[in-house]
Amino acid sequence: VQLQASGGGLVQPGGSLRLSCVASTSSPTMNIMEWYRQAPGKQRDVVATITWGGSKYLSDFAKGRFTISRDNAKNAVYLQMNSLKPEDTAVYYCHANAEIAGAWKDYWGQGTQVTVSS
């Protein structure tokens, strides 16, 4: 199973982007799906998480600006980012996990670059 992330790009401050991450297969069903980001020289931080049932978690810096959603049928997760700031510049990674034969397996997307600059 591979996760394919897309939707990054260059946007001006105050602009919006929508990131998408889709699994290459619909099975196994992903449990949590989430977005991380990593700026140059910094650690990778969680941005937002959504469970299969739809429960959501947003990091403080994302609250009020970012929205996470998912399509369980497609094993896909989305991140709508509004009111973007230069400090949101980072590589954004999707992550998911699934239970297979009683063990949890992690999957990572390849990352998509988001640059917020005028």
C-alpha positions as CSV (number, residue, x, y, z in Angstrom):
1,V,0.0,0.0,0.0
2,Q,1.3,3.4,-0.9
3,L,0.1,6.9,0.1
4,Q,0.2,9.5,-2.6
5,A,0.1,13.1,-1.4
6,S,-0.6,16.0,-3.6
7,G,-1.8,19.6,-3.6
8,G,1.2,21.5,-2.4
9,G,2.6,24.6,-4.0
10,L,3.5,28.2,-3.7
11,V,0.9,30.5,-2.3
12,Q,0.8,34.1,-1.0
13,P,0.2,34.8,2.6
14,G,-3.5,34.7,3.3
15,G,-4.1,32.2,0.5
16,S,-5.4,28.6,0.6
17,L,-4.3,25.2,-0.4
18,R,-6.0,21.8,-0.3
19,L,-3.8,18.8,0.2
20,S,-4.9,15.3,-0.7
21,C,-3.5,11.9,0.2
22,V,-4.9,8.7,-1.3
23,A,-4.0,5.2,-0.6
24,S,-3.2,3.0,-3.6
25,T,-5.7,0.4,-2.5
26,S,-9.0,0.5,-0.6
27,S,-7.8,-2.4,1.7
28,P,-6.8,-2.5,4.4
29,T,-9.0,0.2,5.8
30,M,-6.9,2.9,7.4
31,N,-7.6,3.6,11.1
32,I,-6.2,7.0,11.8
33,M,-5.2,9.3,8.9
34,E,-3.2,12.4,9.6
35,W,-1.0,15.1,8.4
36,Y,2.5,16.1,9.6
37,R,4.8,18.8,8.5
38,Q,8.5,19.4,8.7
39,A,10.2,22.8,8.2
40,P,13.9,22.9,7.3
41,G,16.0,22.2,10.4
42,K,12.9,21.4,12.6
43,Q,11.3,18.2,13.8
44,R,8.3,16.7,12.1
45,D,5.1,17.8,13.9
46,V,1.6,16.6,13.7
47,V,-0.8,19.0,12.1
48,A,-4.2,17.2,12.2
49,T,-5.5,13.7,12.8
50,I,-8.8,12.1,11.9
51,T,-10.0,8.6,12.9
52,W,-12.1,6.3,10.8
53,G,-15.1,7.3,12.8
54,G,-14.5,11.0,12.1
55,S,-13.1,12.2,15.4
56,K,-10.6,15.0,14.7
57,Y,-7.6,16.6,16.4
58,L,-6.0,19.8,15.3
59,S,-2.8,21.3,16.5
60,D,-3.1,24.7,18.1
61,F,-1.5,26.4,15.1
62,A,-4.0,24.8,12.8
63,K,-7.2,25.6,14.8
64,G,-9.4,28.1,13.0
65,R,-7.5,27.9,9.8
66,F,-7.1,24.2,8.8
67,T,-9.7,21.5,8.3
68,I,-9.1,17.8,8.0
69,S,-11.5,15.4,6.4
70,R,-11.5,11.9,4.9
71,D,-13.2,9.6,2.5
72,N,-13.2,6.1,4.0
73,A,-14.3,4.5,0.7
74,K,-11.3,5.9,-1.0
75,N,-8.9,5.6,1.9
76,A,-8.2,9.3,1.4
77,V,-7.5,12.2,3.7
78,Y,-7.6,15.9,2.9
79,L,-6.3,19.0,4.5
80,Q,-7.9,22.3,3.7
81,M,-5.6,25.1,4.7
82,N,-6.8,28.7,4.7
83,S,-5.3,32.0,5.9
84,L,-1.8,30.6,5.2
85,K,1.2,32.2,6.9
86,P,4.9,32.2,5.9
87,E,5.5,30.0,9.0
88,D,3.3,27.3,7.5
89,T,6.0,26.7,4.9
90,A,7.1,23.1,5.2
91,V,7.0,19.7,3.6
92,Y,3.6,18.1,4.5
93,Y,3.4,14.4,5.0
94,C,0.4,12.2,5.3
95,H,0.5,9.2,7.6
96,A,-2.0,6.4,8.2
97,N,-2.1,3.2,10.1
98,A,-4.1,0.0,9.7
99,E,-4.4,-3.2,11.8
100,I,-3.3,-6.2,9.8
101,A,-3.5,-9.7,11.4
102,G,-3.5,-8.2,14.9
103,A,-0.5,-5.9,14.3
104,W,-0.5,-2.2,13.5
105,K,1.3,-1.1,10.3
106,D,2.3,2.5,9.5
107,Y,2.2,4.1,6.1
108,W,3.8,7.4,5.0
109,G,3.3,9.5,1.9
110,Q,6.2,11.0,0.1
111,G,5.6,14.6,1.2
112,T,4.3,17.6,-0.7
113,Q,6.0,21.0,-0.4
114,V,4.0,24.0,0.8
115,T,5.6,27.4,0.4
116,V,3.9,30.5,1.7
117,S,5.6,33.6,0.4
118,S,4.9,36.9,-1.3
